[in-house]
Amino acid sequence: MSPADEPPNPMSLPLETPVLERYLANDCSGDELAVVQQTLAAHPTLAKEVSVLRQVIDEYGLPAAVPTPQQAWATFTTRQVQSVARRHSPPRLPRGRWALGAAVLCGAIAMMVVGRRMPSPSDSSATRQYATRAGEQREIKIDDGATAVLGPATELSVVRRDGQTDVHVSGKVVFSVVHRPASTFVVHVGQSSVQVLGTTFAVRQYPEETHARIAVANGKVAVSSARSRAVLGRGALGVVDDSGAVHVVSDGAADDGSANDELAWSHGTLVFRNAPVTRIVAELSRAYAADIKLGDSILARRTLTLSVPVTAQSLNDVLAVIAVTLDAHVTHVGHTITIGAGTHSSPKRIVRPSLTPETQYGR
């Protein structure tokens, strides 16, 4: 092997191995994520190879740990792993010292493939990750007894280990789960854990929200945190605050519709009852994949009761109803929609040619 053909030194990488591990596991800090994104933006070829690794993780699941450069290279140079790598035809990687390196990337890919084909008895876990964009809703099958509907801008990961399924949620999801005595199904949202006892229920907490909400359509769930625990039955609504305390907002006995309101989005309708306008704006932005803002703090303190059939009503129509109800006006600048206090007889509209009719108010 000539010097030019030698693999890059696995220790001369622009990303430290622990940072790479956390990035691939979607567990890195904001500062680390910024560093990774800047590095990938500066090195398009490296970004492509990391994308390949992402695809393998999506297909075969994330291993218990991304191997260290030394482990990856040692494994990659074994005849068995080379054979597996050839069967799966991984792309030829660059030789530059800045790249993630054939040693780390191909080694990690091959180890994942080998691990998937020949599982170790001591490691029976498998991870799947799912995500939706703003304006997107997606239904997935978790296993033979569980399905989930993901709302817009939602992330969900599923980890199975030794008869237990753990689901981690950021956003909002409606689950339908058949109770199985021999297995455990637990949903983690915010600071709370929801153990499923055979039910259809919804959980919700976006990154900017401080409270987790759990609504039960039928069956029951056990909601717990470091501070307290509660069992929610059919029609019940529970809230876990930022201190970890579990509050039963509605026990379902009065049949006030609270739980149904929380699940309505999965059927195409957003339901708001005395909801802060700030929350309504955030929900509409996600549902319609739009950039909607409030123009002043006066509107932020207002509340509204509103039902929005997202699949049947245009954003223009929804904004018109909100503007009339709040005695407000709507303006467009580029792709940004702003709701301001007070009415204008001739609202100022700055419309760019690239805007779609859906984002052109009044068109």
C-alpha positions in Angstrom: 0.0 0.0 0.0 1.5 3.3 -1.1 1.4 6.3 1.3 -1.3 7.9 -0.9 -3.5 4.8 -0.5 -3.2 4.7 3.3 -6.3 5.5 5.2 -6.4 8.8 7.0 -5.3 9.0 10.6 -8.6 8.4 12.6 -7.4 10.7 15.3 -7.0 13.7 13.0 -10.7 14.4 12.6 -12.5 17.8 12.8 -15.2 16.3 15.1 -14.3 14.6 18.4 -15.7 11.1 18.7 -17.9 11.8 21.7 -19.5 14.8 19.9 -20.1 12.6 16.8 -21.7 9.9 19.0 -24.1 12.4 20.6 -24.8 14.0 17.2 -25.8 10.7 15.7 -27.9 9.9 18.7 -29.6 13.3 18.5 -28.3 14.0 22.0 -25.8 16.8 21.6 -26.0 20.2 23.1 -27.0 23.3 21.2 -23.3 24.5 21.1 -22.2 21.1 19.9 -24.9 21.0 17.2 -23.8 24.4 16.0 -20.2 23.2 15.7 -21.2 20.0 13.8 -23.4 22.0 11.4 -20.7 24.5 10.8 -18.2 21.7 10.1 -20.5 19.9 7.7 -21.3 23.2 5.9 -17.6 23.9 5.4 -16.9 20.3 4.1 -19.7 19.2 1.7 -18.0 15.8 1.0 -17.8 15.1 4.7 -21.5 16.1 5.0 -22.3 13.6 2.3 -20.5 10.8 4.1 -22.2 11.6 7.4 -25.5 11.5 5.5 -24.6 8.0 4.4 -24.0 7.0 8.0 -27.4 8.5 8.9 -29.1 6.4 6.3 -27.5 3.2 7.7 -28.7 4.2 11.2 -32.2 4.7 9.9 -32.1 1.3 8.2 -30.4 -0.8 10.9 -30.9 1.2 14.1 -28.4 3.1 16.2 -25.9 0.8 18.0 -25.2 0.9 21.7 -22.3 3.3 20.9 -20.6 4.7 17.9 -17.1 3.0 17.9 -14.0 4.9 18.6 -11.7 5.6 15.7 -9.3 2.8 16.8 -12.1 0.3 17.2 -13.7 1.3 13.9 -10.5 0.9 12.0 -9.5 -2.4 13.7 -12.9 -3.8 12.8 -12.9 -2.4 9.3 -9.6 -4.1 8.5 -10.9 -7.5 9.4 -11.7 -9.8 6.5 -15.2 -10.5 7.8 -16.3 -6.8 8.0 -14.7 -6.0 4.6 -16.8 -8.8 3.2 -20.0 -7.4 4.7 -19.1 -3.8 3.6 -18.6 -5.1 0.0 -22.0 -6.8 0.0 -23.7 -3.6 1.0 -21.6 -1.5 -1.4 -20.7 1.5 0.8 -19.4 4.5 -1.3 -15.7 5.2 -1.6 -14.7 7.8 0.9 -12.3 10.7 0.5 -8.7 10.5 1.7 -8.4 14.1 3.0 -7.2 14.4 6.6 -10.3 16.6 7.4 -12.8 13.9 6.4 -14.5 11.7 8.9 -12.3 9.1 7.5 -12.7 5.7 5.9 -11.7 4.2 9.2 -14.4 5.7 11.3 -17.3 6.0 8.8 -16.9 2.7 7.0 -16.0 1.0 10.2 -19.1 2.3 11.9 -21.3 1.4 8.9 -19.9 -2.1 8.8 -20.2 -2.6 12.5 -23.8 -1.6 12.4 -24.5 -4.0 9.5 -22.6 -6.8 11.3 -24.4 -6.1 14.5 -27.7 -6.1 12.8 -27.1 -9.4 11.0 -25.4 -11.1 14.0 -27.0 -9.6 17.2 -25.3 -10.2 20.5 -27.3 -11.9 23.2 -26.3 -9.1 25.6 -27.6 -6.3 23.4 -31.2 -6.9 22.3 -32.1 -3.2 21.8 -33.1 -1.5 18.5 -33.7 2.2 17.9 -35.9 3.9 15.3 -36.3 7.6 14.8 -39.0 9.5 13.0 -39.7 13.2 12.3 -42.2 15.4 10.6 -41.8 18.9 9.1 -44.1 21.8 9.6 -47.3 21.2 7.7 -46.8 17.5 7.7 -48.7 14.7 9.6 -47.5 11.1 9.5 -48.8 7.8 10.8 -46.3 5.1 11.7 -46.6 1.5 12.9 -44.4 0.9 15.9 -45.1 -2.8 16.3 -48.0 -5.2 15.8 -49.8 -3.7 18.8 -49.1 0.0 18.5 -49.5 2.8 16.0 -48.7 6.5 16.3 -49.8 9.7 14.4 -47.2 12.4 14.5 -48.3 16.0 14.4 -46.3 18.7 12.5 -42.7 19.5 13.5 -42.6 16.5 15.8 -39.7 14.1 16.6 -40.1 10.6 17.9 -37.7 7.8 18.8 -38.5 4.2 19.6 -36.1 2.0 21.7 -37.0 -1.7 22.2 -35.1 -3.6 24.8 -35.9 -6.9 26.6 -39.6 -6.8 26.2 -40.0 -3.0 26.9 -40.7 -0.3 24.3 -39.6 3.3 25.2 -40.8 6.1 23.1 -39.4 9.6 23.4 -41.5 12.5 22.0 -40.8 16.2 21.2 -44.0 17.7 19.7 -47.4 16.0 19.7 -48.4 12.4 19.0 -51.5 10.3 19.3 -50.9 6.6 20.2 -53.1 3.5 19.9 -51.6 0.7 21.9 -52.9 -2.8 22.6 -52.1 -3.9 26.1 -49.8 -6.9 26.3 -49.2 -8.4 29.8 -45.7 -9.7 28.7 -44.5 -6.3 27.5 -44.2 -2.7 28.7 -44.9 0.4 26.6 -43.7 3.7 28.0 -43.8 7.2 26.4 -41.4 9.8 27.7 -42.4 13.5 27.1 -40.8 16.4 28.9 -40.1 15.4 32.6 -42.9 12.7 32.6 -43.2 9.1 31.7 -46.5 7.6 30.5 -47.0 3.9 31.0 -49.6 2.4 28.7 -52.1 0.0 30.1 -53.9 -0.5 26.7 -55.4 2.7 25.3 -55.6 5.4 22.7 -54.1 8.6 24.0 -52.2 11.8 23.1 -49.0 13.4 24.4 -47.8 16.8 23.7 -44.8 19.1 24.5 -42.9 21.1 22.0 -39.4 22.4 22.8 -40.7 25.9 23.6 -43.4 24.6 25.9 -42.9 24.2 29.6 -45.8 21.8 30.3 -46.5 18.3 29.0 -50.1 17.4 28.2 -51.5 13.8 28.2 -55.1 13.1 27.0 -56.8 9.7 27.1 -59.5 8.8 24.5 -60.1 5.3 26.0 -58.4 2.9 28.3 -56.0 4.2 30.8 -52.4 5.3 31.4 -50.1 5.9 34.4 -48.4 9.2 34.3 -45.3 9.6 36.6 -42.5 12.0 37.2 -39.8 12.5 39.8 -42.4 14.3 42.0 -45.7 12.6 41.6 -47.9 10.0 39.8 -51.4 9.8 38.5 -53.6 7.3 36.6 -55.7 8.8 33.8 -58.8 7.0 32.5 -61.1 7.5 29.6 -61.7 11.2 28.8 -59.1 12.4 31.3 -56.6 15.2 30.7 -53.4 15.5 32.7 -50.7 18.2 32.7 -47.1 17.9 34.0 -45.6 21.3 34.8 -42.0 22.4 34.6 -41.4 21.3 38.3 -42.5 17.7 37.4 -45.8 17.9 39.3 -48.6 15.9 37.7 -52.0 17.7 37.6 -55.3 16.1 36.6 -57.1 18.9 34.8 -60.1 16.7 33.9 -60.8 13.3 35.2 -63.2 12.5 32.4 -66.2 12.1 34.6 -67.8 15.3 33.5 -67.3 14.4 29.8 -66.3 18.0 29.1 -64.5 17.1 25.9 -61.0 18.2 27.0 -59.4 14.9 25.9 -61.2 14.9 22.6 -60.0 18.5 21.9 -56.4 17.3 22.5 -56.8 14.5 20.0 -58.8 16.3 17.3 -55.8 17.4 15.4 -55.1 13.8 14.4 -58.4 13.9 12.5 -57.6 17.2 10.7 -59.0 19.8 13.2 -57.4 22.1 15.7 -59.6 22.9 18.6 -58.9 25.8 20.9 -60.9 26.7 24.1 -59.9 30.0 25.7 -56.5 29.4 24.3 -53.8 32.1 24.4 -53.4 33.7 21.0 -49.7 33.0 21.2 -50.4 29.2 21.3 -52.9 29.5 18.4 -50.3 31.3 16.3 -47.7 28.7 17.0 -50.1 25.9 16.2 -51.2 27.5 12.9 -47.6 28.1 11.9 -46.8 24.4 12.3 -50.1 23.1 10.8 -49.8 25.3 7.6 -46.0 25.5 7.5 -46.2 29.3 7.7 -44.2 32.0 9.4 -46.9 33.8 11.5 -46.1 36.4 14.1 -47.9 38.7 16.5 -47.3 42.4 16.0 -47.7 43.5 19.7 -48.0 42.4 23.3 -51.7 43.4 23.5 -52.7 40.5 21.2 -50.4 38.1 23.1 -52.6 38.5 26.2 -55.8 37.7 24.4 -57.5 34.3 24.3 -59.8 32.7 21.7 -62.2 29.8 21.3 -61.8 28.5 17.8 -62.1 25.4 15.7 -59.9 25.1 12.6 -60.5 22.3 10.0 -57.0 22.4 8.6 -57.6 20.1 5.7 -60.7 22.0 4.6 -60.0 25.6 5.4 -57.3 27.8 3.9 -54.9 29.8 6.1 -56.3 33.0 4.5 -59.8 32.2 5.8 -58.5 31.3 9.3 -56.6 34.5 9.5 -59.6 36.5 8.4 -61.7 35.0 11.2 -59.0 35.7 13.8 -58.6 39.3 12.6 -62.3 40.0 12.8 -62.6 38.4 16.2 -59.6 40.2 17.7 -60.3 43.5 15.9 -56.9 43.1 14.3 -55.3 43.3 10.8 -53.0 41.0 8.8 -50.0 42.1 6.7 -47.6 40.1 4.6 -43.9 41.0 4.0 -42.2 38.4 2.0 -43.0 35.0 3.6 -43.8 36.5 7.0 -47.4 37.0 8.1 -48.0 39.5 10.9 -51.1 39.9 13.0 -51.3 43.4 14.4 -53.8 45.1 16.8 -56.4 47.5 15.2 -58.1 47.5 11.9 -56.8 49.1 8.7 -59.2 50.3 6.1 -56.6 49.6 3.4 -54.1 47.0 4.8 -50.6 47.4 3.5 -49.6 44.3 1.6 -46.1 43.8 0.2 -46.4 40.7 -2.0 -43.4 38.9 -3.5 -43.9 37.0 -6.8 -42.7 33.8 -5.1 -45.5 33.7 -2.6 -48.2 31.0 -3.0 -51.9 31.9 -2.9 -52.0 30.1 0.5 -49.8 32.8 2.0 -51.3 35.8 0.2 -54.0 37.1 2.6 -57.2 38.2 0.8 -56.3 36.7 -2.6 
